């Protein structure tokens, strides 16, 4: 079943991992992936060059492990900024050869001091190119419930989001956010703009104050008072921060699923134990939501 079809049948639960550092072999991630396999996610996506790191190797190899060793649908991230059309076609061929036909088409994070190639300055150009060249691929794109940091305003950002969908993106994965109301307001804006593809909510369990500060600085995502208080109160206790960060993410997920979200995309940060704890505490909520979806379709 294609990912697009999957959204019609259930509340999707997907995970995101990133390749190990260049100094580690790709296989170093296998134990983490095997632990994540026990959660039975609907798909696992693998980043490529995220955070402005120079394009690292390993994404295709990890997608191969996920798709062909673990038997879980894999999604390869494909950032366009530093790739030519030929590079993208070669990457799609490599993915095709391992039976991975799902990509997340992105502009990509900027690499300081490195000049973009110029073939894909925005994600919509990459989406259109892939859609035209390889119509057999399923294409996801990114969206931003708190508005993209470079956009002058929401109207501008949503207009560009609509371009990506019109160009062929068949599902969207959101940037992380900590305030569900921001996601609901964003959803309303997308509907008004005529965007009707499934939108997965990106949830990042934050269990470490430094990590949260770094991520929110890069992404521009605001930290709500409730979460800031948790960080201030528990920052010196690793165990309390872990429990509180997981509880916060679980709370977000339960609310989103009960409001009928299309899917949850968990930024695992390669921490399988945290992902497993979150799944164990929310699994029944997904299952109950899916029973009602199936009743609606019956
Ligand atoms: P775009 O859709 O191109 O948007 C970027 C900005 O340009 C926005 O402000 C938008 O409003 C504006 N814009 C869009 N189209 C146009 C246009 N045609 N004309 C003028 N302005 C336009 N980065 C990586 O490098 N590797 C990864 O693996 C990775 N994974 C990610 C996964 C997810 C789920 C998310 C949410 C982000 C990920 N990123 C990754 C980060 C992403 O590359 C950055 O957020 C980047 O700044 C924007 O990417 P985009 O695809 O949303 O870009």
Boltz pocket constraint, residues with backbone or C-beta under 6 A from the ligand:
constraints:
  - pocket:
      binder: B
      contacts: [[A, 46], [A, 47], [A, 48], [A, 49], [A, 50], [A, 51], [A, 52], [A, 77], [A, 78], [A, 79], [A, 104], [A, 105], [A, 106], [A, 107], [A, 108], [A, 109], [A, 110], [A, 121], [A, 122], [A, 123], [A, 124], [A, 142], [A, 143], [A, 148], [A, 149], [A, 150], [A, 151], [A, 156], [A, 157], [A, 158], [A, 160], [A, 161], [A, 163], [A, 164], [A, 173], [A, 174], [A, 175], [A, 176], [A, 202]]
      max_distance: 6.0
